[in-house]
Amino acid sequence: MEPKVVDRAVVSAASSSTKWCYAPGCCFSQQSGSGNNWARGYNSYGPTYVNDVCDLVRREAERADYLGGFLMLQSMAGGTGAGLGTYIAEAIRDSFPSSFLMNHCIWPYQSGEVIVQNYNSLLTLAHLAEVSDGIMLVENSALHSTCQRLLNIERPSFMDMNAVAARALSSALLPASYRPIAGGTSQSGRPVTLFGDIVEKLCCHPAYRLLSLRSLPQMPAGSIDFTTFTWPAILRRLQQMQVTGSLLEEGLRWDVKVNSSDNVHGRQVNKSLAAMLVLRGQGARQVDASMFSHPGLYTPWAIQPLSMASSPDRFAKFEMSASLLSNDQSCAKLIRSMQDKAYSMFDAGAYLHQYQQFGIERQDFEECFARIEDINASYKAL
């Protein structure tokens, strides 16, 4: 299972300029693959290799002075990352029931990566929704567009796209301390605890587990020295990304505004259950970011809609940077599009025999679709 990918990751980490690398004996791979079949990864390779994988995870957990939880990085289009990855996630939940489990999932291109990605993605999401404390959905198309439009990479490679995803994730998860929403203080508050604080503040309701991640600025490294950074400009663009549900700052619709009416110029404001804003760099503790606490951005019954943290340290050489992790409606739009395609394939009986060979029957698909319908209904009601 993905031996070339695993080996490449190990070699890349060992040859990088950082001091961190994978410890010997902490990796697992096999020569066989799942052939983009979710059922094969879940029902065949999952039971076969789960003990080997969980032993590696358990050894790493026992070495930790403090176990904040688990973050799984996986794709959703194929059979290994989606099918086997889902089985491993369920096994980790069973082995560590009191630990937090979050999943960082790569959502496939809408144009299609593999013919059965609609089945695989929905099966993965339906199962993870039962065991994960928070699911971050990251679109391949958004990563690709970021590389092309903002980083001036004409033909982005998977390494380029992975770098964009990794920077956005680290900008939200690196150490930071809570601060008042209005700012105006140089004193830092309690440090943000991973992953407990994220789950508590963003995913406390069991029906709402989907997270979107937005970060600014996004620009080529060569442009940083020639750019003037200001907090008002960064925060204004980031808030508009939240309002419209966009993951890119380019092409934002500025005609959509938050006011007393949700429907502005025929487009609905992207509603959130909760959000966490993380500011880094010069003045991160003092700047006023109260614009993100506007009640029109959140559902009326949200208990603590906005949390804010900051760090005086620069991130990725940016003088100022901001990231917003939010539980909002934008992910549901992705799911609905994928669901429509899956329904069409399912009604035609397309490729179902490949899943039936490994124990996934029509009833399993129907149960999966029902769970996805519940997720869609919950987010539509925000």
ZADREN-998040 format. One line per field, with one value per residue: residue number from 1; residue in three letters; x, y, z of N, C-alpha, C in turn. Coordinates in pm, whole numbers. Each point is the difference from the previous one (the first is absolute). Layout:
REM ZADREN-998040
i	[NUM/...]
aa	[ALA/...]
n_X	[X/...]
n_Y	[Y/...]
n_Z	[Z/...]
ca_X	[X/...]
ca_Y	[Y/...]
ca_Z	[Z/...]
c_X	[X/...]
c_Y	[Y/...]
c_Z	[Z/...]
This chain:
REM ZADREN-998040
i	[1/2/3/4/5/6/7/8/9/10/11/12/13/14/15/16/17/18/19/20/21/22/23/24/25/26/27/28/29/30/31/32/33/34/35/36/37/38/39/40/41/42/43/44/45/46/47/48/49/50/51/52/53/54/55/56/57/58/59/60/61/62/63/64/65/66/67/68/69/70/71/72/73/74/75/76/77/78/79/80/81/82/83/84/85/86/87/88/89/90/91/92/93/94/95/96/97/98/99/100/101/102/103/104/105/106/107/108/109/110/111/112/113/114/115/116/117/118/119/120/121/122/123/124/125/126/127/128/129/130/131/132/133/134/135/136/137/138/139/140/141/142/143/144/145/146/147/148/149/150/151/152/153/154/155/156/157/158/159/160/161/162/163/164/165/166/167/168/169/170/171/172/173/174/175/176/177/178/179/180/181/182/183/184/185/186/187/188/189/190/191/192/193/194/195/196/197/198/199/200/201/202/203/204/205/206/207/208/209/210/211/212/213/214/215/216/217/218/219/220/221/222/223/224/225/226/227/228/229/230/231/232/233/234/235/236/237/238/239/240/241/242/243/244/245/246/247/248/249/250/251/252/253/254/255/256/257/258/259/260/261/262/263/264/265/266/267/268/269/270/271/272/273/274/275/276/277/278/279/280/281/282/283/284/285/286/287/288/289/290/291/292/293/294/295/296/297/298/299/300/301/302/303/304/305/306/307/308/309/310/311/312/313/314/315/316/317/318/319/320/321/322/323/324/325/326/327/328/329/330/331/332/333/334/335/336/337/338/339/340/341/342/343/344/345/346/347/348/349/350/351/352/353/354/355/356/357/358/359/360/361/362/363/364/365/366/367/368/369/370/371/372/373/374/375/376/377/378/379/380/381/382]
aa	[MET/GLU/PRO/LYS/VAL/VAL/ASP/ARG/ALA/VAL/VAL/SER/ALA/ALA/SER/SER/SER/THR/LYS/TRP/CYS/TYR/ALA/PRO/GLY/CYS/CYS/PHE/SER/GLN/GLN/SER/GLY/SER/GLY/ASN/ASN/TRP/ALA/ARG/GLY/TYR/ASN/SER/TYR/GLY/PRO/THR/TYR/VAL/ASN/ASP/VAL/CYS/ASP/LEU/VAL/ARG/ARG/GLU/ALA/GLU/ARG/ALA/ASP/TYR/LEU/GLY/GLY/PHE/LEU/MET/LEU/GLN/SER/MET/ALA/GLY/GLY/THR/GLY/ALA/GLY/LEU/GLY/THR/TYR/ILE/ALA/GLU/ALA/ILE/ARG/ASP/SER/PHE/PRO/SER/SER/PHE/LEU/MET/ASN/HIS/CYS/ILE/TRP/PRO/TYR/GLN/SER/GLY/GLU/VAL/ILE/VAL/GLN/ASN/TYR/ASN/SER/LEU/LEU/THR/LEU/ALA/HIS/LEU/ALA/GLU/VAL/SER/ASP/GLY/ILE/MET/LEU/VAL/GLU/ASN/SER/ALA/LEU/HIS/SER/THR/CYS/GLN/ARG/LEU/LEU/ASN/ILE/GLU/ARG/PRO/SER/PHE/MET/ASP/MET/ASN/ALA/VAL/ALA/ALA/ARG/ALA/LEU/SER/SER/ALA/LEU/LEU/PRO/ALA/SER/TYR/ARG/PRO/ILE/ALA/GLY/GLY/THR/SER/GLN/SER/GLY/ARG/PRO/VAL/THR/LEU/PHE/GLY/ASP/ILE/VAL/GLU/LYS/LEU/CYS/CYS/HIS/PRO/ALA/TYR/ARG/LEU/LEU/SER/LEU/ARG/SER/LEU/PRO/GLN/MET/PRO/ALA/GLY/SER/ILE/ASP/PHE/THR/THR/PHE/THR/TRP/PRO/ALA/ILE/LEU/ARG/ARG/LEU/GLN/GLN/MET/GLN/VAL/THR/GLY/SER/LEU/LEU/GLU/GLU/GLY/LEU/ARG/TRP/ASP/VAL/LYS/VAL/ASN/SER/SER/ASP/ASN/VAL/HIS/GLY/ARG/GLN/VAL/ASN/LYS/SER/LEU/ALA/ALA/MET/LEU/VAL/LEU/ARG/GLY/GLN/GLY/ALA/ARG/GLN/VAL/ASP/ALA/SER/MET/PHE/SER/HIS/PRO/GLY/LEU/TYR/THR/PRO/TRP/ALA/ILE/GLN/PRO/LEU/SER/MET/ALA/SER/SER/PRO/ASP/ARG/PHE/ALA/LYS/PHE/GLU/MET/SER/ALA/SER/LEU/LEU/SER/ASN/ASP/GLN/SER/CYS/ALA/LYS/LEU/ILE/ARG/SER/MET/GLN/ASP/LYS/ALA/TYR/SER/MET/PHE/ASP/ALA/GLY/ALA/TYR/LEU/HIS/GLN/TYR/GLN/GLN/PHE/GLY/ILE/GLU/ARG/GLN/ASP/PHE/GLU/GLU/CYS/PHE/ALA/ARG/ILE/GLU/ASP/ILE/ASN/ALA/SER/TYR/LYS/ALA/LEU]
n_X	[83/7/79/-24/-128/-6/67/-76/-103/44/32/-115/-56/66/-33/-103/-14/-116/-7/-128/-19/-41/-41/113/-63/-26/45/-110/35/-76/38/-98/-95/-83/71/10/5/-92/-82/90/22/-133/-50/99/59/-114/-81/62/4/-120/31/58/-100/-94/82/20/-130/-21/103/-45/-122/58/65/-122/51/-60/-109/13/33/-80/88/-102/99/-104/4/-89/83/106/82/128/21/-97/10/129/13/-119/43/115/-73/-81/112/48/-120/1/123/-38/-97/94/67/41/-89/93/-72/112/-110/63/-81/-42/67/-77/102/49/40/-97/-44/50/57/-113/6/129/-22/-117/51/108/-67/-83/108/76/-115/13/126/4/87/73/-64/127/-87/95/-39/15/-120/-28/61/-58/-115/25/45/-104/-105/35/47/-76/-56/54/83/-90/100/-9/131/-26/-96/82/92/-92/-41/128/25/-113/28/128/-50/-87/92/88/89/-105/-27/-100/-81/-26/-128/-21/84/107/55/107/-96/68/-101/-94/101/-15/-89/92/-105/12/73/59/2/44/75/46/18/-54/-65/-54/-95/94/63/-54/127/1/108/12/96/56/95/-29/132/65/94/20/-131/41/125/-85/-52/-93/19/-132/-28/-39/100/84/-43/1/109/57/-52/35/112/-11/-28/87/77/71/79/-31/104/43/-58/26/-119/28/-88/55/-95/52/-132/-108/29/-35/-104/123/-69/-95/97/-2/1/128/-94/44/37/128/91/122/30/105/54/90/102/52/-25/29/57/40/4/-91/-48/-67/45/82/-37/-17/-112/5/122/-74/-24/-127/3/98/61/108/-54/72/110/92/104/116/99/98/17/90/-85/84/75/-131/6/-108/-71/-103/-57/-99/-21/-91/-106/-2/-84/118/31/-118/40/120/-53/-83/101/81/-95/-25/131/15/-104/49/121/-49/-79/115/32/58/84/-125/16/78/-98/-91/105/-1/-126/2/-119/-108/-32/128/-17/-115/62/100/-83/-61/120/33/-119/24/122/-46/-95/96/87/-97/-20/130]
n_Y	[-120/62/-103/38/23/-110/-73/60/-19/-121/-21/55/-62/-109/39/32/132/-55/4/20/-128/-94/-47/-69/-75/127/-56/-3/-95/-25/-102/-63/24/102/43/106/-115/86/-85/-4/131/15/-87/26/112/59/-106/-4/131/-2/-123/-18/64/-62/-103/46/19/-118/-46/70/-45/-117/43/42/118/50/-75/97/-106/-34/29/-48/-17/21/-75/42/11/-56/-104/37/123/-27/-117/-27/126/-22/-116/58/98/-94/-61/118/27/-127/18/120/-58/30/-34/120/-11/59/29/2/24/-56/101/-98/14/106/31/-53/-78/-68/-98/-66/118/6/-129/3/118/-39/-115/66/99/-91/-74/96/36/-133/19/93/72/-1/39/24/60/-49/95/-105/35/22/-113/-59/61/-31/-117/-13/42/-55/-121/23/-113/0/-96/18/-42/-129/12/74/-84/-101/76/32/-127/-35/103/-24/-129/19/87/-100/-95/85/-2/28/123/-25/82/123/-7/97/-88/77/-121/14/-26/-112/-72/-87/-86/-1/-86/-72/-68/-2/111/-54/-120/50/83/-93/-111/84/32/-117/86/72/-70/72/9/131/2/125/36/106/55/-6/-13/18/-83/11/-2/-77/11/-13/-61/93/-50/-2/10/126/2/-62/67/109/-41/-31/112/61/-67/36/124/-13/-53/102/-85/85/80/-66/101/62/-39/126/-41/-111/52/10/-17/71/-1/-129/40/7/77/-67/38/-118/66/-33/-75/37/-117/-3/86/-31/123/-27/97/25/39/106/34/-129/42/106/-57/88/-117/97/32/-92/86/50/25/79/-25/1/-127/36/-134/57/-83/-44/90/83/-66/62/-28/18/36/51/-128/26/-11/-95/74/-21/130/-27/-85/-53/-82/-52/-66/-35/-15/-7/67/54/-83/37/113/-28/-33/103/66/-47/31/108/9/-20/79/76/-17/25/95/24/-20/117/-96/-25/-75/106/69/-64/1/116/-41/93/-14/-13/-83/-36/4/-64/-77/-11/-14/-82/-46/-5/-53/-71/-20/-22/-74/-48/-2/-54/-60/18]
n_Z	[0/-116/-33/-126/31/75/-88/-93/82/26/-127/-37/104/-32/-124/76/2/34/132/-38/34/-84/117/9/-88/-33/-112/-71/-84/-105/-74/63/-92/16/-104/80/65/45/-54/-96/2/8/-83/-84/-40/32/-2/-119/-12/53/36/-120/-60/69/-21/-125/-12/56/-70/-105/27/23/-107/-24/38/-107/5/-92/-71/-100/-96/-71/-86/-79/-110/-91/-102/59/7/-9/-43/-87/-63/-22/-45/-54/-43/-34/-54/-44/-44/-40/-49/-43/-47/-42/69/88/-110/-37/-96/-78/-106/-69/-71/-102/-32/-79/-113/-20/-79/112/102/60/-78/105/-24/-70/-32/-35/-53/-48/-39/-38/-55/-50/-22/-53/-52/3/-40/-96/72/-109/-111/-30/-80/-78/-84/-80/-44/131/33/-104/29/127/-41/-83/72/115/-29/-108/39/-120/35/94/76/30/-19/-107/-37/27/-60/-90/-9/-2/-82/-66/2/-30/-88/-3/-14/-51/100/76/44/83/-66/53/-36/88/54/-25/3/74/88/7/-50/27/-8/-131/43/-65/-47/129/-10/-106/57/115/-70/-84/66/87/-112/34/-34/58/-94/-97/-32/-17/-76/43/-82/55/-77/-130/-5/-114/37/-131/29/98/-43/-102/106/7/121/-1/128/-17/-86/81/106/-75/-63/116/49/-113/19/128/-34/-100/98/-48/-66/-98/18/-106/-61/115/44/-29/-91/49/76/120/2/16/-130/5/-73/-50/-87/60/81/57/115/-4/55/119/49/-37/47/-42/38/-76/74/-93/76/-57/126/-1/112/-70/-120/-39/35/60/-121/51/91/-123/66/-109/52/110/26/15/-9/-70/85/-62/-82/75/-31/73/-77/58/-81/74/-12/-92/-102/-42/83/25/-22/-72/71/-64/84/-70/111/-91/75/-134/-76/-19/100/49/-59/45/116/-12/-52/92/85/-72/-14/131/19/-96/53/121/-50/-66/129/-28/-33/25/-109/-28/53/-71/-82/64/-14/-97/59/-76/97/-12/-132/12/90/-85/-102/84/38/-128/-23/109/-48/-122/56/77/-101/-71/118/-21]
ca_X	[-83/72/140/78/-39/55/146/33/-21/108/124/-15/16/139/90/-42/88/-44/59/-97/-10/-74/83/10/-96/-131/-78/-59/-50/-2/7/-133/-81/-144/-62/-106/-122/-17/-38/119/83/-68/-40/104/127/-20/15/127/116/-33/81/135/-5/-34/118/87/-64/4/137/23/-80/61/120/-37/-21/-140/-70/-110/-94/53/-38/22/1/-41/-76/-135/-42/41/-34/90/-18/-140/-53/85/13/-121/5/99/-59/-92/79/61/-108/-25/117/21/-134/-2/85/-64/36/-37/38/28/-37/13/-118/49/-43/-137/7/19/133/-30/-140/-85/30/-124/-28/105/-1/-117/17/98/-59/-107/59/77/-93/-41/111/93/-43/1/45/39/-8/87/-27/113/-15/43/146/50/-21/93/132/4/-39/63/142/58/53/-82/-44/27/17/-59/85/-39/-132/18/63/-105/-86/77/16/-128/-26/92/-32/-108/28/120/-33/-57/-68/-126/4/-133/-40/26/143/37/81/124/8/-52/-86/30/35/-99/31/-38/-103/-116/-65/-65/-122/-93/-53/-49/-72/-63/-128/32/-50/81/140/77/76/67/119/39/118/57/-2/50/78/132/101/75/-78/-20/81/-49/-141/-31/-106/-78/-106/-133/-14/-4/-122/-116/-8/-32/-142/-82/9/-94/-136/-39/34/109/128/101/-22/-15/-134/-102/-121/-12/-138/-65/35/-72/-86/-119/-59/95/3/51/18/-31/96/-12/122/47/-21/91/-36/105/124/118/90/137/82/143/89/6/-128/-108/-77/-64/-90/-143/-58/-139/-85/-31/-103/-129/-101/-53/84/-16/-136/-43/8/140/31/124/26/135/117/111/132/106/140/83/100/-33/-26/43/66/-96/-3/-132/-77/-123/-68/-134/-54/-142/-99/-98/-81/66/32/-122/-21/82/-59/-121/40/49/-111/-81/69/-3/-136/-18/73/-63/-126/33/70/136/115/-38/51/137/-11/-64/104/68/-92/-82/-122/-84/-50/106/-2/-120/24/98/-70/-88/83/40/-119/-13/104/-44/-117/46/69/-97/-82/75]
ca_Y	[120/126/-1/108/125/-1/11/135/90/-23/54/145/55/-19/87/139/84/-3/-107/-107/-106/-117/-93/-132/-99/57/3/-127/-2/-130/14/-10/120/-23/15/103/-64/28/-124/-85/58/-5/-135/-99/40/51/-106/-71/76/96/-23/51/146/47/-20/115/118/-15/25/144/62/-28/82/140/51/43/-42/92/-60/-51/67/-88/62/-104/38/-55/-43/-135/-114/-15/113/12/-123/-45/110/4/-115/32/103/-67/-80/93/41/-110/-20/120/62/128/96/69/-47/91/-49/100/-79/66/-20/-11/96/-20/-54/-144/-60/-140/-8/-34/89/42/-103/-9/120/0/-110/46/104/-56/-77/88/82/-77/-24/113/118/113/-40/113/-33/86/-28/-3/110/123/-6/18/140/81/-11/65/141/81/-30/7/-130/-29/-140/-44/-142/-39/55/140/5/-45/109/98/-57/-9/135/44/-78/41/136/-8/-92/34/58/134/23/72/144/60/23/139/29/110/-43/-70/-120/-123/-79/-143/-61/-86/-142/-89/50/13/130/7/-81/61/129/-2/-123/-52/-64/-122/6/96/-40/38/123/64/73/110/67/111/16/-105/65/-61/41/112/125/40/118/117/15/69/-72/74/-83/25/-61/-146/-43/29/-104/-128/0/-16/-141/-68/41/-62/-141/-22/-43/80/144/55/-13/8/79/102/47/-76/64/-44/100/-59/-99/-104/-12/123/-12/-137/-99/-13/9/-129/-3/-83/-37/57/25/33/86/-2/106/-19/105/130/58/-99/2/129/41/-19/-92/-19/-19/-142/-37/48/-106/-49/-108/-124/-43/71/-77/-29/40/79/-8/37/-5/67/-25/74/-25/109/-56/-2/-130/-13/125/108/94/-20/-105/-36/-121/-14/-137/23/-105/80/-65/-12/-140/-71/20/-102/-132/-12/-24/-137/-90/-10/-89/-136/-50/-37/-125/-106/-36/-78/-122/8/-44/-56/-137/4/15/-120/-103/17/7/121/-25/117/52/80/129/74/52/108/115/55/79/122/86/61/104/112/64/74/123/87/63/102]
ca_Z	[0/-19/49/-60/66/136/-9/-44/114/96/-57/-7/135/44/-76/12/81/139/81/22/-99/49/75/-63/45/30/-123/-42/-137/-66/-146/-60/3/11/-130/10/49/142/70/14/106/130/44/-25/59/135/101/-15/44/106/121/-24/1/135/84/-24/61/146/45/-5/104/129/14/17/136/6/-120/-25/-92/-126/-123/-114/-132/-93/-118/3/-133/-37/84/115/92/39/61/110/95/82/93/103/86/92/94/95/90/94/85/83/4/71/-71/-110/-133/-107/-133/-104/-117/-129/-83/-139/-102/-48/-136/9/4/-32/-39/115/112/66/100/102/86/87/95/99/83/82/110/87/78/118/94/8/74/-93/-133/-84/-142/-79/-141/-93/-96/65/9/-135/-38/79/-62/-131/-2/103/13/-136/-41/-118/5/138/29/128/106/15/63/138/75/31/105/124/56/57/121/107/44/97/111/75/131/11/128/-14/19/-15/-139/-37/7/87/113/-35/85/-61/86/11/-129/-65/19/-109/-90/85/-13/-130/7/95/-44/-139/-37/122/-35/-75/-138/-76/16/-118/20/-115/41/-89/53/-77/-145/-88/-106/-21/97/-53/7/139/33/-73/35/125/71/100/57/-56/-133/14/68/-85/-103/63/39/-120/-35/87/-37/-126/-1/-95/54/-68/11/-133/-55/104/-28/103/9/106/126/119/61/63/-91/-42/-144/-57/-144/-42/52/145/79/50/144/78/137/84/-72/79/-75/53/-58/27/-47/66/39/-3/125/21/-107/21/-98/40/-119/-14/99/-47/20/-127/-52/77/31/122/124/33/137/-6/-144/-44/89/-65/57/-69/32/-54/-92/-141/-61/-141/-38/-15/111/61/-65/71/-44/56/0/27/-22/-75/-102/-129/-27/-40/-143/-66/20/-80/-139/-8/26/-122/-94/54/-20/-141/-22/78/-66/-120/41/-52/79/130/12/54/145/54/11/129/112/8/-75/-27/127/61/-69/40/135/-17/-56/104/91/-70/-3/134/11/-84/63/118/-40/-67/103/74]
c_X	[87/145/84/-30/62/151/42/-16/112/130/-6/20/145/95/-37/95/-40/64/-94/4/-80/96/5/-105/-139/-90/-51/-51/7/0/-138/-74/-148/-74/-116/-133/-8/-29/120/90/-61/-22/107/131/-14/16/135/115/-27/86/142/4/-26/114/98/-56/12/140/31/-78/62/127/-33/-14/-144/-65/-122/-105/70/-53/36/-9/-33/-72/-138/-41/25/-42/85/-20/-142/-49/80/15/-120/-1/99/-53/-96/75/67/-104/-30/115/24/-132/-5/87/-76/54/-52/54/14/-14/9/-118/41/-49/-144/-1/28/144/-8/-150/-92/26/-126/-40/100/-4/-117/6/98/-63/-107/56/77/-91/-46/110/90/-59/-4/61/29/0/80/-17/129/-7/44/152/64/-12/92/139/6/-22/79/149/73/72/-88/-56/32/16/-70/82/-34/-133/7/61/-101/-88/73/19/-128/-29/90/-28/-111/39/127/-37/-49/-72/-126/20/-143/-31/33/148/31/81/125/17/-60/-82/45/37/-114/46/-49/-26/-129/-73/-73/-131/-103/-66/-62/-89/-73/-133/27/-47/85/148/90/66/61/116/37/120/48/129/49/71/133/102/78/-71/-10/74/-50/-147/-13/-119/-68/-112/-137/-22/-12/-132/-124/-17/-39/-146/-89/6/-96/-144/-49/24/113/126/116/-31/-17/-142/-111/-118/-20/-142/-80/46/-86/-81/-123/-66/106/18/38/30/-18/96/-4/136/35/-7/97/-62/99/125/112/97/137/83/146/79/-12/-140/-115/-86/-80/-107/-145/-56/-147/-94/-41/-106/-138/-104/-58/81/-32/-147/-44/21/144/33/123/47/143/101/117/130/104/136/82/102/-50/-26/40/55/-96/3/-131/-72/-120/-57/-132/-47/-146/-84/-118/-64/75/32/-121/-26/83/-67/-123/33/48/-113/-88/62/-5/-139/-21/70/-69/-130/24/71/145/103/-37/57/142/0/-63/99/69/-97/-80/-120/-78/-52/104/8/-119/15/99/-70/-91/79/42/-118/-20/101/-43/-114/42/63/-93/-82/73/-54]
c_Y	[125/-2/113/133/9/18/142/100/-13/63/152/65/-10/97/148/76/2/-118/-119/-102/-114/-95/-135/-96/54/4/-139/14/-143/22/1/132/-34/22/98/-57/18/-127/-91/53/-17/-142/-106/38/53/-107/-70/74/91/-19/54/153/52/-20/116/126/-6/28/150/72/-20/81/145/36/42/-35/91/-56/-45/83/-90/79/-108/61/-67/-63/-148/-108/-11/114/10/-124/-48/109/10/-114/27/106/-62/-82/88/49/-109/-17/117/77/136/106/64/-53/99/-53/118/-73/82/-38/2/112/-30/-61/-150/-42/-148/-10/-25/91/46/-100/7/118/-2/-113/41/101/-55/-78/90/86/-70/-9/121/114/124/-41/126/-45/102/-39/-2/115/132/5/28/146/93/-1/80/150/87/-23/-4/-128/-50/-142/-57/-152/-32/55/148/12/-45/110/106/-50/-4/136/48/-74/44/141/0/-78/31/71/144/9/82/149/53/28/142/37/105/-40/-69/-128/-120/-76/-144/-55/-86/-145/-79/-139/29/132/13/-76/66/124/-4/-119/-61/-70/-122/1/89/-29/53/137/48/84/103/73/106/46/-126/69/-70/55/122/133/54/128/127/29/71/-69/94/-89/32/-66/-151/-46/26/-108/-134/-6/-18/-143/-81/30/-76/-150/-34/-45/76/148/65/-23/5/85/99/54/-78/56/-53/117/-70/-105/-99/-5/134/-22/-145/-104/1/10/-139/0/-98/-36/62/16/31/76/1/104/-19/118/129/54/-98/3/129/34/-35/-88/-28/-16/-146/-47/47/-112/-54/-111/-136/-33/61/-77/-39/55/90/0/28/-13/60/-26/74/-48/114/-49/5/-142/5/131/116/90/-12/-110/-36/-128/-14/-143/10/-123/67/-81/-29/-145/-76/16/-99/-135/-19/-28/-144/-100/-17/-95/-145/-61/-46/-131/-117/-46/-83/-130/-2/-40/-61/-139/-2/14/-123/-114/4/38/126/-18/130/62/86/137/84/58/116/126/65/85/132/97/69/113/123/76/83/132/96/78/107/140]
c_Z	[0/49/-57/67/138/-4/-40/114/102/-49/-3/137/47/-70/12/93/147/74/16/-112/61/72/-71/57/28/-123/-37/-143/-53/-150/-65/12/2/-131/-1/48/151/78/21/110/137/49/-21/69/142/107/-5/68/120/124/-17/9/141/98/-17/67/151/54/1/110/138/22/34/147/20/-133/-20/-92/-127/-116/-117/-129/-103/-120/9/-132/-27/98/125/100/51/75/119/105/93/102/113/96/101/104/105/100/103/99/96/11/66/-66/-115/-133/-103/-132/-96/-133/-127/-88/-147/-90/-42/-140/-1/-2/-36/-19/118/120/73/107/115/97/97/102/111/96/93/119/97/88/127/105/21/81/-88/-132/-81/-146/-79/-146/-82/-98/60/14/-136/-44/78/-62/-131/9/97/13/-134/-40/-115/2/138/9/131/116/24/74/145/86/38/113/134/65/65/131/115/49/104/126/77/130/-8/133/-24/29/-13/-146/-44/6/104/121/-50/80/-73/101/6/-137/-54/12/-120/55/76/-17/-134/0/89/-57/-140/-33/118/-28/-87/-145/-89/26/-112/20/-131/52/-106/62/-98/69/-72/-115/-18/99/-49/9/142/33/-66/32/135/66/100/50/-59/-136/10/61/-84/-107/61/43/-122/-52/87/-40/-124/-3/-94/72/-64/17/-136/-50/104/-46/114/12/104/134/113/54/57/-87/-44/-150/-62/-147/-47/52/151/67/54/153/68/134/98/-85/99/-89/69/-76/42/-55/79/30/8/126/17/-103/34/-112/31/-118/-17/100/-41/11/-130/-62/62/20/133/129/38/139/5/-144/-42/113/-76/75/-81/44/-58/-103/-144/-46/-146/-54/-25/123/79/-76/88/-59/74/-18/42/-32/-70/-112/-130/-36/-52/-149/-81/3/-88/-146/-19/17/-123/-102/48/-17/-143/-31/70/-65/-125/34/-42/104/135/20/57/152/64/14/136/111/17/-93/-22/129/70/-65/45/141/-4/-50/104/99/-64/-10/134/18/-79/64/119/-39/-73/102/80/-30]
